[in-house]
Amino acid sequence: MKKHNFNAGPCVLPKQAVESAIDAIRDFDGTGIGILEISHRTPGWERIMQETNQLWRELLNIPEDYAVLFLGGGASTEFNLVPANLMNKKAAYLQTGVWAKKAIKEAKFYGEVEIVASSEDKNYSYIPKGFSIPTDAEYLHITTNNTIYGTEIHEEIDSPIPLVADMSSDILSRPIDLSKYALIYGGAQKNVGPAGVAFVIVRKDVLGKVDRQLPTIMDYRTHIGASLKDSSMFNTPPVFPIFVMHETLKWVKELGGVEAMQKINKHKAGLLYGEIDRNKMFVGTAAKEDRSIMNVCFVMADEYKDKEADFLEFSKSKGMVGIKGHRSVGGFRASIYNACPTESVEALVACMQEFEKMNP
């Protein structure tokens, strides 16, 4: 039986990236040594690092005054590094979910945090609008997509202070206007690779302005290096996750870039939300105007609550993997990231329709 992977992360990867990774484990770049064993100073690896950097720049139109970094860890590591590098006294945060709340907790170690708005009152089922941004803060932090709750910020924010965004779960799913952001970061394990590496895209002129002395490894400037060859090479980089990232970015480019990716993602999301809204057995949990195109959250309609476990088992019997909702929301969640094929979404829709027919 074919399996359809809807896991929220780590998640589905492009098949060609997986196949390339398997080949590289056996023999990287014709060296006769597998990628899990090579030195990060191998010339072929230095080429991969530079190509990966260039692919990011090409796909997101990143100008030269921004650095692109690949750092060990994930977004949770950056919850600390962002305020360490950017906050002197105060920062502003938009609280739209658990991960935004965790980022706020870490930022408080470095100074005052003003929560400009929060959707916690309705279990993060919507994106706050019309909030004021304090001009005395060093930056405004947002989480563009909320994996647990299925909400997403669809319009870029015009901020009078530097804008920082955790884009872990919607990066490369759509075009962005990078000029609006001072720093973008995220874990790779949603749209750009396996767990173990974080990407950081930072405008260089916002760095070096804090009063505190930073440990060398925590200073973003350390990882920028003196040249592209030195970028992200201060310490041994997470070689294998970066290689898979390289292959994934190549796949996005071959599909037509983020513009083409956005069309595919909107189509997939439209199929699934359309079925949720049509099917008498299911109800979406996120405000319609804020629905994520990456994480689709839904529950059983009130009159069918007793069928939740049955549908979960039925979906498993049809090859659906990873659709159980997060414990804080319940119900179901289908994560339909870039590499999730349209046929998997179609299979889930067919599964929902068949289950409805079984329960007239």
Number of C-alpha atoms within 10 A of each C-alpha: 6 8 13 21 22 25 21 24 19 15 21 24 24 20 13 14 20 16 13 15 21 15 14 21 16 16 17 20 15 10 13 11 15 17 22 14 13 18 14 17 11 10 10 15 18 18 13 17 25 16 15 23 20 17 21 20 17 14 18 17 15 21 12 10 10 20 23 27 22 28 25 21 17 20 25 16 17 22 21 19 19 24 25 24 22 23 23 17 16 20 28 27 25 23 24 27 24 17 19 20 18 13 24 24 13 20 23 16 12 19 15 16 20 17 17 18 18 21 16 16 8 9 16 23 26 26 25 17 10 7 10 9 20 18 14 12 20 20 26 27 25 21 28 25 29 28 27 23 28 28 30 25 21 15 8 12 12 11 16 14 19 20 21 25 18 26 23 25 27 25 25 23 24 20 16 16 10 18 13 16 21 22 25 23 25 28 31 28 24 28 30 32 29 22 20 20 26 27 26 23 22 24 21 17 10 16 14 15 11 16 12 12 10 14 9 11 12 16 17 23 19 17 21 22 15 10 7 16 13 15 21 25 21 14 12 12 17 20 22 21 21 26 22 26 26 23 25 26 26 19 17 22 18 10 13 11 20 20 17 16 21 17 12 18 22 15 14 24 23 14 16 20 20 12 18 22 13 12 16 15 22 23 19 21 23 22 14 12 12 17 26 26 27 28 26 27 30 25 21 20 16 11 10 13 14 11 15 19 12 12 18 17 11 16 20 16 13 16 17 24 16 20 23 22 19 15 9 10 19 17 23 23 26 26 29 28 29 29 21 22 18 17 11 19 24 14 17 23 19 14 19 21 17 13 18 15 8 8 9 7
